[in-house]
Amino acid sequence: MRHALPPDSPAEEASEDARPLLWPVDAAPGPGLSGLWLGNLAAAEEAQALQGAGITTTLNLAMNLNPGPLALPEGGHVRRHQIGLLDGPGNAPQLLAAAVLLIDGLASCYTPPKPHYPPHQPGGLLVHCRGGRSRSVTVLALWLHLRRSARFPTLEAALAHLRQLRALPDSYPLPPMLALARQALDAGGLRP
């Protein structure tokens, strides 16, 4: 089974989850990435949407989702990365920190494929979970606060920005994810 989706999602979430959704977060995260995007599983599996946004790499933050290989319409394949998080209690703050550091690593330089790897082109990074409401928003808020601190001096400022961008109520991200972000900040080691 590639995806273990909840059978009882609220109707509004289920409607959103059925279509590809993408929001630009940062236009210049580093020389290895042309952009940083927030989105959902449907977008991560939609080659046309990814190609249209210039996205060639994804970071899946859901433990229960496993997007498969994907060829882009104009050539090349999507590179997939995953750090599985539960959308609730039970995660270690080190996993959240690992996601921030993975974004840093991908942004720092482009790694060309070896001859026997699927073809790949440089492009943007989509950070997603199932709906792009909790896990991915938490990781991106933490990244924005830590890497764009002049614009987002607090985690709350980064969260407010992403909630507005994504049109999310204050109930998202879920409280356990917010607590995890604060634990990751308190643990230190993420600031440059």
C-alpha positions, -999 to 999 in steps of 0.1 A, spaced: 0 0 0 15 34 -10 -8 55 11 -25 50 44 -51 78 44 -76 84 71 -111 73 62 -129 101 81 -113 134 69 -135 165 72 -153 172 39 -134 205 33 -100 188 39 -110 158 16 -120 183 -11 -86 201 -8 -67 168 -7 -82 157 -40 -66 185 -61 -30 196 -64 -22 227 -43 10 247 -44 21 279 -27 55 296 -32 73 301 1 108 314 -9 121 323 -43 158 319 -35 166 293 -8 201 287 -21 221 278 -52 209 243 -52 172 252 -54 153 276 -76 124 279 -51 108 265 -20 71 255 -22 44 243 2 19 219 -11 -1 187 -7 2 150 -17 -19 155 -48 6 181 -60 35 158 -53 19 132 -75 9 156 -104 37 159 -130 21 188 -148 16 208 -117 52 202 -106 66 210 -141 46 242 -143 60 254 -110 96 243 -119 96 218 -90 119 188 -95 124 176 -59 100 168 -31 103 164 6 75 143 21 69 148 58 43 122 62 50 87 76 19 72 60 24 84 24 48 70 -2 46 89 -35 61 68 -62 86 76 -90 74 103 -113 86 114 -147 81 151 -157 65 159 -190 95 177 -204 120 150 -193 137 141 -161 124 125 -129 113 140 -96 137 133 -68 119 121 -36 131 127 0 111 117 31 113 123 68 82 106 82 64 125 109 31 117 127 6 145 125 3 146 163 22 135 194 49 109 192 76 126 171 112 134 183 122 170 178 154 157 161 132 146 131 118 182 127 154 195 129 165 169 103 138 182 79 151 218 83 187 206 78 177 186 47 162 217 32 195 235 40 215 207 23 194 206 -8 195 244 -10 233 246 -6 242 229 -39 227 209 -67 238 173 -68 239 160 -104 228 125 -111 252 97 -118 249 81 -153 229 51 -139 205 73 -119 171 85 -134 177 118 -152 171 149 -131 173 187 -136 178 214 -110 146 231 -99 125 239 -69 116 219 -38 81 210 -27 77 204 10 45 185 16 25 162 38 -11 149 30 -28 183 30 0 209 35 -17 221 67 3 209 97 36 190 93 48 208 62 37 242 75 55 235 108 88 226 91 86 256 67 78 280 95 108 267 114 130 271 83 117 306 76 123 317 112 158 303 113 169 312 78 149 343 71 150 358 106 151 394 94 117 390 80 105 363 105 121 372 138 99 347 157 84 313 149 50 329 154 57 355 127 66 327 102 35 307 112 13 338 107 28 343 72 22 307 62 -13 306 76 -21 337 56 -5 323 24 -23 289 29 -55 305 42 -54 283 73 -72 289 106 -52 293 138 -60 257 146 -33 247 121 -6 235 124 -19 211 151 -8 218 187 16 188 189 35 200 159 38 235 173 51 221 206 76 200 186 88 231 168 94 249 201 113 218 214 135 218 183 142 255 188 150 250 225 173 221 218 196 244 198 219 235 170 197 248 141 209 284 140 237 292 116 
